[in-house]
Amino acid sequence: MSLLFGKKENEVIGSFKKHLQVVHKVVSNTFRMFDVPDSERENVVKDVRKYETEADSIRRNTETLMYLGAFLAHSRGDMLGLIEAVDKIANKAETVADVIYLQNLKIPDSLLKRYKEEYEYSMNAYNALEKAIELLFENTEETKKFVLEVEKWENEGDKVERNLMIDIFKLDLELARKIQLRELALQIGDIADRSEDASDRIEIIILKTSA
């Protein structure tokens, strides 16, 4: 089943998809923080902040289009909530980059692979969400499959996060540094959590439109 829209709605959908693409850039550029040398972190953070600002601008423009009459009044709030939920993912990815850069965080070699694994699960959750939203306007049955995929990646990421916490507090490090490392793991996990929050909104939209 597909949702039928008019000219105004199609304009919003185009802006919605552009927003998804820019948020994708925020999330993927933040992952670079785990691979670049310390001297390159500032450049990566600048890219992350640039794309996050761009995503904010697109979100505001999309919301303005909706307030001007796109979508029926009873569904407009759900669509506004969805794009705001997606934007929070960009905010959280930027936070991850800032945690690493502003604290000049040194990730122990023994944990780096685990952090990257956790972040990859969060990226996978976002990628599934991105696909779910794109399909929401075309094929709601296919959308449901990707909503379930978001949940799967979020659950897998939780497992990695828990094991990472155990490994952090086994290390012979100062408590302050352990807390820094713990915070980073939590912030990375929040990217997947926010993707799941957005996917929950998709389920609500589908239920309302099929009722």
C-alpha positions as CSV (number, residue, x, y, z in Angstrom):
1,M,0.0,0.0,0.0
2,S,1.2,3.5,-0.8
3,L,0.2,6.8,0.6
4,L,-1.3,9.3,-1.9
5,F,-0.1,12.9,-1.8
6,G,-0.6,16.2,-3.7
7,K,1.9,18.8,-4.9
8,K,2.6,20.3,-1.5
9,E,3.1,16.9,0.1
10,N,5.5,15.8,-2.6
11,E,7.6,19.0,-2.0
12,V,7.8,18.1,1.7
13,I,8.7,14.5,0.9
14,G,11.6,15.8,-1.2
15,S,12.8,18.0,1.6
16,F,12.3,15.1,4.1
17,K,14.6,12.9,2.0
18,K,17.2,15.6,1.7
19,H,17.2,15.9,5.4
20,L,17.7,12.1,5.8
21,Q,20.7,12.3,3.4
22,V,22.4,15.1,5.4
23,V,21.8,13.4,8.7
24,H,23.4,10.4,7.2
25,K,26.5,12.5,6.5
26,V,26.5,13.6,10.2
27,V,26.4,10.0,11.4
28,S,28.9,8.7,8.9
29,N,31.4,11.5,9.4
30,T,31.3,11.1,13.1
31,F,32.5,7.5,12.6
32,R,35.7,8.9,11.2
33,M,36.7,10.1,14.7
34,F,37.7,6.5,15.5
35,D,40.1,6.2,12.6
36,V,41.8,9.5,12.1
37,P,44.9,10.6,14.1
38,D,44.4,13.1,16.9
39,S,45.7,15.9,14.7
40,E,42.9,15.3,12.2
41,R,40.0,15.2,14.8
42,E,39.3,19.0,14.5
43,N,38.8,18.8,10.8
44,V,36.4,15.9,11.2
45,V,34.4,17.7,13.9
46,K,34.1,20.7,11.6
47,D,32.6,18.5,9.0
48,V,30.2,17.0,11.5
49,R,29.1,20.4,12.8
50,K,28.7,21.7,9.2
51,Y,26.4,18.9,8.2
52,E,24.4,19.1,11.5
53,T,23.8,22.8,10.9
54,E,22.7,22.0,7.4
55,A,20.3,19.3,8.7
56,D,18.8,21.8,11.2
57,S,18.2,24.3,8.3
58,I,16.5,21.6,6.1
59,R,14.4,20.5,9.1
60,R,13.2,24.0,9.7
61,N,12.4,24.6,6.1
62,T,10.5,21.3,5.9
63,E,8.5,22.2,9.0
64,T,7.6,25.5,7.5
65,L,6.3,23.8,4.3
66,M,4.1,21.6,6.5
67,Y,2.7,24.5,8.5
68,L,1.8,26.1,5.2
69,G,-0.7,23.3,4.5
70,A,1.1,20.2,3.5
71,F,-0.6,17.0,4.9
72,L,-3.9,16.9,6.6
73,A,-4.1,18.5,10.0
74,H,-4.6,15.2,11.8
75,S,-1.4,13.7,10.3
76,R,0.8,16.9,10.2
77,G,1.8,16.5,13.9
78,D,3.0,13.0,13.3
79,M,5.1,14.0,10.3
80,L,6.5,17.0,12.3
81,G,7.3,14.6,15.1
82,L,9.1,12.2,12.8
83,I,11.4,14.8,11.2
84,E,12.2,16.2,14.7
85,A,13.0,12.7,15.9
86,V,15.4,12.1,12.9
87,D,17.1,15.5,13.6
88,K,17.8,14.3,17.2
89,I,19.9,11.5,15.7
90,A,22.2,14.1,14.1
91,N,22.4,16.0,17.4
92,K,23.4,12.8,19.2
93,A,26.1,11.9,16.5
94,E,27.5,15.5,16.9
95,T,27.6,14.9,20.7
96,V,29.7,11.7,20.1
97,A,32.2,13.7,18.0
98,D,32.3,16.4,20.7
99,V,32.9,13.9,23.5
100,I,35.9,12.6,21.7
101,Y,37.3,15.9,20.5
102,L,36.6,18.3,23.4
103,Q,37.8,15.9,26.0
104,N,40.7,14.8,23.9
105,L,39.6,11.3,24.7
106,K,42.2,8.6,24.3
107,I,40.5,5.3,23.5
108,P,42.6,2.3,24.7
109,D,43.7,0.0,21.8
110,S,42.1,-2.9,23.5
111,L,38.6,-1.2,23.3
112,L,38.8,0.6,19.9
113,K,37.4,-2.4,18.0
114,R,34.5,-2.7,20.4
115,Y,33.7,1.0,20.1
116,K,33.8,0.8,16.4
117,E,31.5,-2.2,16.4
118,E,29.0,-0.4,18.6
119,Y,29.0,2.6,16.4
120,E,28.6,0.4,13.3
121,Y,25.4,-1.1,14.9
122,S,24.1,2.5,15.5
123,M,24.9,3.4,11.9
124,N,23.1,0.2,10.7
125,A,20.0,1.2,12.8
126,Y,20.0,4.7,11.2
127,N,20.5,3.2,7.7
128,A,17.4,1.0,8.3
129,L,15.5,4.0,9.6
130,E,16.4,6.0,6.5
131,K,15.1,3.3,4.2
132,A,12.0,2.9,6.3
133,I,11.1,6.6,5.9
134,E,11.9,6.6,2.2
135,L,9.5,3.7,1.7
136,L,6.9,5.2,4.0
137,F,5.8,7.3,1.1
138,E,5.9,4.5,-1.4
139,N,5.2,1.1,0.2
140,T,4.1,0.8,3.8
141,E,4.4,-3.0,3.9
142,E,8.1,-2.8,3.0
143,T,8.5,0.0,5.5
144,K,7.4,-2.4,8.3
145,K,10.3,-4.7,7.5
146,F,12.9,-1.9,7.9
147,V,11.2,-0.8,11.2
148,L,11.9,-4.3,12.5
149,E,15.4,-4.0,11.3
150,V,16.0,-0.8,13.2
151,E,14.9,-2.7,16.4
152,K,17.2,-5.6,15.6
153,W,20.3,-3.3,15.2
154,E,19.4,-1.4,18.4
155,N,19.1,-4.6,20.4
156,E,22.4,-5.9,19.0
157,G,24.1,-2.6,19.8
158,D,22.8,-2.9,23.4
159,K,24.6,-6.2,23.8
160,V,27.9,-4.7,22.5
161,E,27.4,-1.7,24.8
162,R,26.9,-3.9,27.9
163,N,30.0,-5.9,27.1
164,L,32.0,-2.8,26.5
165,M,31.0,-1.4,29.9
166,I,32.3,-4.6,31.5
167,D,35.6,-4.3,29.7
168,I,36.0,-0.6,30.6
169,F,35.7,-1.1,34.3
170,K,38.1,-4.1,34.2
171,L,40.9,-1.8,32.9
172,D,43.6,-0.5,35.1
173,L,42.7,3.2,34.6
174,E,41.8,6.2,36.7
175,L,38.1,6.3,37.6
176,A,37.7,9.6,35.8
177,R,38.9,8.1,32.5
178,K,36.7,5.1,32.9
179,I,33.7,7.4,33.3
180,Q,34.7,9.3,30.2
181,L,34.9,6.0,28.3
182,R,31.6,4.9,29.7
183,E,30.0,8.2,28.6
184,L,31.2,7.7,25.1
185,A,29.7,4.2,25.0
186,L,26.3,5.5,26.2
187,Q,26.3,8.4,23.7
188,I,27.0,6.0,20.8
189,G,24.2,3.7,22.0
190,D,21.8,6.7,22.1
191,I,22.2,7.1,18.3
192,A,20.5,3.7,17.9
193,D,18.0,4.5,20.6
194,R,16.9,7.6,18.8
195,S,16.7,5.7,15.5
196,E,14.3,3.3,17.3
197,D,12.3,6.2,18.7
198,A,11.9,7.6,15.2
199,S,10.9,4.1,13.9
200,D,8.2,4.0,16.6
201,R,6.7,7.2,15.1
202,I,6.6,5.5,11.7
203,E,4.6,2.6,13.2
204,I,2.1,5.2,14.5
205,I,1.8,6.9,11.2
206,I,1.2,3.6,9.4
207,L,-1.5,2.5,12.0
208,K,-3.3,5.8,11.6
209,T,-3.3,5.8,7.8
210,S,-4.4,2.2,7.6
211,A,-7.2,2.5,10.2
